[in-house]
Amino acid sequence: MSSSDAPAGKLQRLVSLDAYRGFVMLLMLAEVLELSAVAKKLPDSSAWQFAAWHQTHVEWVGCTLHDLIQPSFSFIVGVAVPFSIASRRQRGQSSPVMLLHALWRSVLLVMLGVFLRSKNSAATNWVFEDTLSQIGLGYFVLFLVGMASRWVHWLAFVGILVGYWAAFATYAVPDNLVSPLRGVTQEWQDKHGLEGFAQHWSKNANLAHDVDVWLLNQLPRVPQKGETAYRFNRGGYQTLNFIPTLATMILGLIAGTFLQGHAPTFRRTLMFAVAGGVSLAVGWALGEFDIVPVVKRIWTPSWVLYSGGWCLLLLAVFYLCIDVTGFKAWAFPLVVIGMNSIVAYCLAGLTKSFFRENLTRHFGSSTFQALGEAYEPLLLGGAVLLIWWLILYWLYRNRVFLRI
């Protein structure tokens, strides 16, 4: 990553991007605080209900702070690509070598996602809705687009949004939106179901779901509750989400390319803020006027624009607060996490239970009930979060950074 304000030929790391990445990963790691468990024990506290709501995913249409983690992570991957290409070219790498590395990275990300989804399975769980797998499935194409002209970036972005919308919009809506074969009950449909034209994006009753029913049944299956065949994803997540996720990454690529330009730093901040506001408004309007609902779980085109707007606004804030003002000290805890985001992701996915069990075993439950039983999940989770950060800090101090 480089700053275009640096002298020609000299690459300089963008601290704001590391801090933004660290902020996103911190939101993910903070799941260990289990705010919903605290809120459940404090039902009369509106503050805790609000905090818990923002640490959960909406059932279908809408957005919480927690829903912005995956699009932000994907967006940042895109922002980093033009800087990666510039760095590799400066080191004399040829295009074929860069593309080979991008392909290798894609495969590793997909397989790491599959590995994390298989941790509690008796065998490899061949599903691809994990964040890392979704990024990996589109990363090679992202890199190809990144090596092309700017007009190709925009053409790819718009083409994916329009093409993906058309594919869903022209796909027949099934008669049985409520069915045990789709994992959708009448109660869920009454509360969260879509009506009219928006039904083309119904839970487990859409193009992407039908593709998964075919695709995932071609792969070895781990029996789920006696079922050997794949029927549906309980959350409604689909493999084809990687296509609109690619659009989110390309939006980040467009932002990263603009960062490489020669515009004054304050103008860049202003442009990100304006573009973020416009994208946010357009995404909201597409949902409001029933053109396509804003659904994160199947990554609708309106979700790409809506969440992308928030990503651009967050980038503007971090860029203004760090790279424009030069005030970086406050962001250090975030940078520690952001510079080892893959390690942080794996720590959260693999060690949560281990640390929780051992902290309880060696310090006792009463230690984490010091503020009352209701706050035990918060204090215990806070201790795990601190351990994770100290591990990442040790890696940072020793200049150990996992790169794929």
Secondary structure per residue as TSV (DSSP state, phi and psi in degrees):
chain	resnum	aa	ss	phi	psi
A	1	M	-	360.0	140.9
A	2	S	-	-139.0	159.6
A	3	S	-	-104.8	133.1
A	4	S	T	-72.8	-7.7
A	5	D	T	-83.1	-9.8
A	6	A	S	-73.6	157.6
A	7	P	-	-57.9	151.1
A	8	A	T	-55.7	133.4
A	9	G	T	87.3	-9.9
A	10	K	-	-105.9	123.7
A	11	L	-	-94.3	134.8
A	12	Q	-	-132.1	136.2
A	13	R	-	-72.9	137.7
A	14	L	-	-84.3	105.5
A	15	V	H	-64.1	-35.1
A	16	S	H	-60.6	-36.5
A	17	L	H	-70.7	-39.9
A	18	D	H	-63.2	-40.3
A	19	A	H	-67.4	-41.9
A	20	Y	H	-62.0	-45.0
A	21	R	H	-61.8	-41.5
A	22	G	H	-63.9	-38.0
A	23	F	H	-62.9	-43.7
A	24	V	H	-63.5	-45.1
A	25	M	H	-67.1	-33.3
A	26	L	H	-63.8	-40.0
A	27	L	H	-59.5	-39.0
A	28	M	H	-70.3	-46.2
A	29	L	H	-61.9	-32.1
A	30	A	G	-69.4	-4.9
A	31	E	G	-56.3	-28.1
A	32	V	G	-65.7	-16.7
A	33	L	G	-73.1	-18.3
A	34	E	-	50.7	58.1
A	35	L	H	-62.5	-29.4
A	36	S	H	-65.1	-36.2
A	37	A	H	-66.9	-38.5
A	38	V	H	-66.5	-45.7
A	39	A	H	-61.9	-35.1
A	40	K	H	-64.1	-34.0
A	41	K	H	-85.6	-10.1
A	42	L	-	-126.1	63.8
A	43	P	T	-64.6	-19.7
A	44	D	T	-89.3	-2.5
A	45	S	-	-93.3	108.7
A	46	S	H	-67.2	-30.4
A	47	A	H	-64.8	-44.0
A	48	W	H	-71.5	-33.0
A	49	Q	H	-65.5	-40.4
A	50	F	H	-65.2	-45.7
A	51	A	H	-63.2	-41.3
A	52	A	H	-65.9	-38.9
A	53	W	H	-61.8	-38.8
A	54	H	T	-78.9	-3.1
A	55	Q	T	-107.5	17.1
A	56	T	S	-126.7	163.8
A	57	H	-	-92.4	142.0
A	58	V	-	-66.6	153.5
A	59	E	S	-65.9	-38.9
A	60	W	S	-151.6	-81.3
A	61	V	B	-87.0	136.0
A	62	G	S	123.4	-167.9
A	63	C	-	-159.8	137.4
A	64	T	-	-120.1	174.2
A	65	L	T	-59.2	-38.4
A	66	H	G	-64.2	-31.0
A	67	D	G	-68.3	-16.5
A	68	L	G	-87.9	-3.1
A	69	I	H	-64.9	-55.2
A	70	Q	H	-64.0	-46.1
A	71	P	H	-63.5	-34.5
A	72	S	H	-65.4	-43.7
A	73	F	H	-62.3	-42.4
A	74	S	H	-66.7	-42.7
A	75	F	H	-59.1	-44.0
A	76	I	H	-65.6	-36.1
A	77	V	H	-56.9	-43.6
A	78	G	H	-65.6	-40.9
A	79	V	H	-59.7	-37.3
A	80	A	H	-75.0	-21.9
A	81	V	H	-60.2	-48.6
A	82	P	H	-61.6	-31.6
A	83	F	H	-71.5	-37.2
A	84	S	H	-63.4	-44.6
A	85	I	H	-61.4	-44.6
A	86	A	H	-63.0	-40.9
A	87	S	H	-64.6	-43.3
A	88	R	H	-68.4	-38.1
A	89	R	H	-65.7	-37.2
A	90	Q	H	-64.4	-30.2
A	91	R	T	-84.9	1.5
A	92	G	T	88.0	14.5
A	93	Q	-	-72.9	140.3
A	94	S	-	-82.8	163.8
A	95	S	H	-60.2	-44.5
A	96	P	H	-59.1	-39.0
A	97	V	H	-65.5	-42.6
A	98	M	H	-63.9	-40.9
A	99	L	H	-68.2	-36.4
A	100	L	H	-63.3	-42.2
A	101	H	H	-64.3	-39.8
A	102	A	H	-63.5	-39.5
A	103	L	H	-65.2	-43.0
A	104	W	H	-62.4	-41.1
A	105	R	H	-64.8	-38.9
A	106	S	H	-59.7	-47.7
A	107	V	H	-62.2	-44.5
A	108	L	H	-62.1	-42.6
A	109	L	H	-64.2	-43.2
A	110	V	H	-61.3	-46.9
A	111	M	H	-69.9	-33.8
A	112	L	H	-65.5	-39.7
A	113	G	H	-62.2	-43.3
A	114	V	H	-62.6	-41.7
A	115	F	H	-59.3	-45.8
A	116	L	H	-67.3	-33.2
A	117	R	H	-75.6	-10.6
A	118	S	T	-103.3	3.8
A	119	K	T	-62.9	-29.1
A	120	N	T	-108.5	17.5
A	121	S	S	-104.0	156.7
A	122	A	S	-75.2	-18.9
A	123	A	S	-149.1	178.8
A	124	T	-	-59.1	127.7
A	125	N	-	-98.3	97.9
A	126	W	-	-80.3	78.9
A	127	V	-	-129.6	158.2
A	128	F	-	-132.8	27.1
A	129	E	-	-91.0	-5.4
A	130	D	S	-61.2	147.4
A	131	T	H	-53.5	-44.6
A	132	L	H	-66.9	-40.8
A	133	S	H	-64.6	-41.0
A	134	Q	H	-62.1	-42.7
A	135	I	H	-66.0	-42.9
A	136	G	H	-62.0	-38.5
A	137	L	H	-63.7	-27.7
A	138	G	H	-107.3	-5.3
A	139	Y	H	-65.7	-40.6
A	140	F	H	-62.2	-43.3
A	141	V	H	-64.5	-40.5
A	142	L	H	-56.0	-44.4
A	143	F	H	-66.2	-40.0
A	144	L	H	-59.9	-46.4
A	145	V	H	-63.0	-39.4
A	146	G	H	-62.9	-26.9
A	147	M	T	-83.9	-8.1
A	148	A	S	-93.6	-178.7
A	149	S	-	-70.3	163.9
A	150	R	H	-63.3	-34.3
A	151	W	H	-65.6	-27.7
A	152	V	H	-68.9	-36.9
A	153	H	H	-57.3	-50.0
A	154	W	H	-67.6	-39.7
A	155	L	H	-62.4	-43.1
A	156	A	H	-65.0	-42.7
A	157	F	H	-62.0	-53.2
A	158	V	H	-66.1	-40.9
A	159	G	H	-60.3	-41.6
A	160	I	H	-64.8	-45.4
A	161	L	H	-62.4	-48.4
A	162	V	H	-68.6	-45.7
A	163	G	H	-63.8	-41.7
A	164	Y	H	-69.0	-37.5
A	165	W	H	-62.7	-46.4
A	166	A	H	-63.3	-38.8
A	167	A	H	-62.1	-42.5
A	168	F	H	-73.2	-42.1
A	169	A	H	-65.0	-28.4
A	170	T	T	-97.5	-2.4
A	171	Y	S	-84.2	134.8
A	172	A	-	-62.7	136.0
A	173	V	-	-81.7	124.5
A	174	P	-	-67.6	157.7
A	175	D	S	-73.8	-32.8
A	176	N	-	-101.6	76.5
A	177	L	S	-67.9	-29.3
A	178	V	S	-101.4	114.5
A	179	S	B	-164.7	140.7
A	180	P	T	-63.6	-23.1
A	181	L	T	-73.4	-13.6
A	182	R	T	-109.8	-5.6
A	183	G	T	70.7	26.4
A	184	V	B	-119.5	118.4
A	185	T	-	-90.6	164.4
A	186	Q	H	-63.6	-37.1
A	187	E	H	-61.8	-44.5
A	188	W	H	-65.1	-42.8
A	189	Q	H	-63.6	-40.7
A	190	D	H	-63.7	-32.6
A	191	K	H	-89.6	-38.7
A	192	H	H	-122.7	-6.8
A	193	G	-	-67.5	159.1
A	194	L	-	-101.3	160.1
A	195	E	-	-127.9	160.2
A	196	G	G	63.1	-141.6
A	197	F	G	-60.8	-30.6
A	198	A	G	-64.1	-14.9
A	199	Q	G	-63.4	-15.6
A	200	H	G	-61.5	-17.1
A	201	W	G	-115.8	33.6
A	202	S	B	-73.7	157.2
A	203	K	T	-64.6	124.9
A	204	N	T	52.6	29.3
A	205	A	B	-142.9	55.3
A	206	N	S	-147.8	176.1
A	207	L	H	-56.1	-48.4
A	208	A	H	-64.1	-37.0
A	209	H	H	-62.7	-45.9
A	210	D	H	-64.9	-34.7
A	211	V	H	-62.9	-42.4
A	212	D	H	-66.5	-38.1
A	213	V	H	-58.5	-38.6
A	214	W	H	-75.7	-52.0
A	215	L	H	-63.2	-52.0
A	216	L	G	-70.7	-20.1
A	217	N	G	-82.5	-4.0
A	218	Q	G	-85.7	-12.8
A	219	L	S	-104.5	158.9
A	220	P	-	-57.2	133.9
A	221	R	-	-112.2	141.0
A	222	V	-	-90.6	122.2
A	223	P	-	-54.7	131.8
A	224	Q	B	-116.5	109.0
A	225	K	T	53.4	44.1
A	226	G	T	85.4	-8.1
A	227	E	B	-93.4	123.4
A	228	T	-	-90.8	-23.8
A	229	A	S	-91.1	148.2
A	230	Y	-	-77.1	130.5
A	231	R	-	-112.2	-49.2
A	232	F	-	-166.3	163.6
A	233	N	-	-97.1	127.1
A	234	R	T	-59.3	-32.8
A	235	G	T	-91.0	-6.8
A	236	G	-	85.6	7.2
A	237	Y	-	-74.6	146.1
A	238	Q	-	-134.3	153.2
A	239	T	G	-61.5	-40.7
A	240	L	G	-64.3	-8.0
A	241	N	G	-55.5	-21.9
A	242	F	H	-64.2	-22.9
A	243	I	H	-70.1	-54.1
A	244	P	H	-68.6	-26.3
A	245	T	H	-61.9	-35.7
A	246	L	H	-59.7	-38.2
A	247	A	H	-62.5	-40.2
A	248	T	H	-61.3	-42.0
A	249	M	H	-66.9	-37.1
A	250	I	H	-66.9	-35.5
A	251	L	H	-60.2	-40.7
A	252	G	H	-64.3	-38.7
A	253	L	H	-59.8	-42.7
A	254	I	H	-62.8	-42.1
A	255	A	H	-65.1	-42.2
A	256	G	H	-64.6	-38.6
A	257	T	H	-63.9	-38.4
A	258	F	H	-65.8	-36.5
A	259	L	H	-62.8	-29.0
A	260	Q	T	-76.4	-12.3
A	261	G	S	-72.1	-169.5
A	262	H	-	-109.2	12.3
A	263	A	S	-67.7	147.1
A	264	P	-	-57.2	149.9
A	265	T	H	-59.0	-40.3
A	266	F	H	-66.7	-36.2
A	267	R	H	-65.1	-37.7
A	268	R	H	-60.5	-45.5
A	269	T	H	-59.1	-45.3
A	270	L	H	-62.6	-42.3
A	271	M	H	-64.2	-41.1
A	272	F	H	-63.3	-41.2
A	273	A	H	-65.5	-45.0
A	274	V	H	-65.2	-47.7
A	275	A	H	-61.6	-38.6
A	276	G	H	-63.5	-44.2
A	277	G	H	-63.3	-42.2
A	278	V	H	-65.1	-46.4
A	279	S	H	-61.6	-42.4
A	280	L	H	-60.8	-45.5
A	281	A	H	-66.8	-42.1
A	282	V	H	-65.7	-43.4
A	283	G	H	-60.6	-43.6
A	284	W	H	-62.5	-43.9
A	285	A	H	-63.7	-39.1
A	286	L	H	-60.1	-36.3
A	287	G	H	-76.7	-41.7
A	288	E	H	-63.5	-34.7
A	289	F	T	-99.6	20.3
A	290	D	T	60.8	28.6
A	291	I	S	-81.9	-42.1
A	292	V	S	-164.5	128.1
A	293	P	-	-70.5	155.8
A	294	V	-	-87.8	95.2
A	295	V	B	-126.9	115.3
A	296	K	T	-72.0	-36.4
A	297	R	T	-64.6	-24.8
A	298	I	T	-120.0	12.4
A	299	W	T	51.0	56.9
A	300	T	-	-64.2	157.9
A	301	P	H	-55.5	-36.0
A	302	S	H	-66.7	-31.9
A	303	W	H	-68.1	-38.5
A	304	V	H	-55.9	-45.9
A	305	L	H	-74.0	-42.8
A	306	Y	H	-65.1	-52.6
A	307	S	H	-68.2	-35.0
A	308	G	H	-62.1	-34.5
A	309	G	H	-61.8	-44.2
A	310	W	H	-63.8	-38.7
A	311	C	H	-61.3	-43.4
A	312	L	H	-65.4	-40.0
A	313	L	H	-65.8	-42.1
A	314	L	H	-65.1	-40.3
A	315	L	H	-60.9	-41.3
A	316	A	H	-60.9	-42.9
A	317	V	H	-64.3	-48.7
A	318	F	H	-66.7	-39.0
A	319	Y	I	-65.6	-41.2
A	320	L	I	-66.3	-46.3
A	321	C	I	-72.2	-22.2
A	322	I	I	-114.8	-60.2
A	323	D	I	-79.4	-31.1
A	324	V	I	-79.3	-47.8
A	325	T	T	-81.2	-23.9
A	326	G	-	80.1	4.7
A	327	F	-	-90.8	103.2
A	328	K	-	-112.0	-18.2
A	329	A	G	-58.3	-39.6
A	330	W	G	-62.6	-25.7
A	331	A	G	-88.2	-0.3
A	332	F	H	-55.1	-46.7
A	333	P	H	-58.6	-33.4
A	334	L	H	-74.0	-38.9
A	335	V	H	-61.8	-39.7
A	336	V	H	-55.5	-42.0
A	337	I	H	-74.6	-44.3
A	338	G	H	-64.8	-28.4
A	339	M	T	-81.9	-7.1
A	340	N	T	-135.6	51.2
A	341	S	H	-64.3	-35.2
A	342	I	H	-66.5	-41.3
A	343	V	H	-62.3	-44.7
A	344	A	H	-59.6	-42.0
A	345	Y	H	-62.2	-43.6
A	346	C	H	-70.8	-36.5
A	347	L	H	-58.6	-46.5
A	348	A	H	-64.6	-36.8
A	349	G	H	-79.7	-23.0
A	350	L	H	-117.3	-22.7
A	351	T	S	-117.8	0.0
A	352	K	H	-56.5	-54.0
A	353	S	H	-63.5	-39.4
A	354	F	H	-58.2	-50.0
A	355	F	H	-70.9	-38.8
A	356	R	H	-61.9	-45.6
A	357	E	H	-65.1	-41.4
A	358	N	H	-74.6	-33.7
A	359	L	H	-64.6	-42.3
A	360	T	H	-67.4	-40.4
A	361	R	H	-63.6	-43.6
A	362	H	H	-91.4	-25.1
A	363	F	H	-110.1	-13.4
A	364	G	-	81.0	150.0
A	365	S	G	-64.1	-32.5
A	366	S	G	-61.3	-29.7
A	367	T	G	-61.0	-36.8
A	368	F	G	-93.9	7.6
A	369	Q	G	-109.2	19.5
A	370	A	T	-59.6	-31.6
A	371	L	T	-97.9	5.7
A	372	G	-	116.9	155.7
A	373	E	G	-60.6	-32.9
A	374	A	G	-62.2	-28.9
A	375	Y	G	-96.9	6.6
A	376	E	H	-58.7	-46.7
A	377	P	H	-59.8	-34.8
A	378	L	H	-68.2	-46.7
A	379	L	H	-70.3	-40.7
A	380	L	H	-65.1	-44.5
A	381	G	H	-64.2	-37.1
A	382	G	H	-62.5	-36.8
A	383	A	H	-65.8	-41.6
A	384	V	H	-64.4	-42.3
A	385	L	H	-60.9	-40.3
A	386	L	H	-63.9	-41.8
A	387	I	H	-61.5	-45.5
A	388	W	H	-58.2	-44.6
A	389	W	H	-65.5	-39.1
A	390	L	H	-65.1	-37.1
A	391	I	H	-62.3	-45.3
A	392	L	H	-66.5	-35.1
A	393	Y	H	-66.8	-40.6
A	394	W	H	-61.3	-43.2
A	395	L	H	-62.7	-41.0
A	396	Y	H	-63.0	-46.2
A	397	R	H	-62.6	-32.2
A	398	N	T	-95.7	10.9
A	399	R	T	54.6	41.3
A	400	V	-	-105.3	111.7
A	401	F	-	-129.6	125.0
A	402	L	-	-80.6	119.3
A	403	R	-	-119.5	137.4
A	404	I	-	-110.9	360.0
